Amino acid sequence: MTTRYKPTTADVVEAIGMRVLRIAEDMASGSRHQGRSERLIEQAEQAAIDLRAAVRGR
């Protein structure tokens, strides 16, 4: 029988924070291509949704 690791809320929040930092770094880089900017905004919005869900315990 294999024991599965269930990440704690802190683990999930930390991972989401790292995603947000990576998105912020990408946004700060020189390219301002419209499609790329929209993708980064969508990723940031999804990270916010994931963060709310993690904090609320879902």
C-alpha positions in Angstrom: 0.0 0.0 0.0 1.4 3.4 -1.0 1.0 6.4 1.3 0.0 9.5 -0.6 1.3 12.9 0.5 -1.5 15.4 0.9 0.0 18.9 0.8 -0.9 21.2 3.6 -2.7 24.5 3.1 0.7 26.2 3.7 2.3 24.1 0.9 -0.5 25.0 -1.5 -0.3 28.7 -0.6 3.4 28.7 -1.1 3.2 27.1 -4.5 0.6 29.6 -5.6 2.8 32.4 -4.3 5.6 31.1 -6.5 3.3 31.0 -9.5 2.4 34.6 -8.8 6.0 35.6 -8.5 6.8 33.9 -11.8 3.8 35.7 -13.5 5.0 39.0 -12.1 8.5 38.4 -13.5 7.1 37.6 -16.9 4.9 40.8 -16.8 8.0 42.9 -15.9 10.0 41.6 -18.9 10.2 43.7 -22.0 7.7 41.9 -24.3 4.2 43.5 -24.4 2.6 41.3 -27.0 -1.2 41.4 -26.6 -1.7 37.6 -26.6 1.1 37.1 -24.1 -0.3 39.8 -21.8 -3.8 38.3 -21.9 -2.4 34.8 -21.1 -0.4 36.2 -18.1 -3.5 38.0 -16.8 -5.5 34.8 -17.1 -2.8 33.0 -15.2 -2.9 35.6 -12.4 -6.6 35.4 -12.2 -6.5 31.6 -11.9 -3.8 31.9 -9.2 -6.1 34.2 -7.2 -9.0 31.7 -7.6 -6.7 28.9 -6.5 -5.5 30.9 -3.5 -9.0 31.7 -2.3 -10.0 28.0 -2.6 -6.8 26.9 -0.7 -7.4 29.4 2.1 -11.1 28.4 2.4 -10.1 24.7 2.5 -11.5 23.5 -0.8 
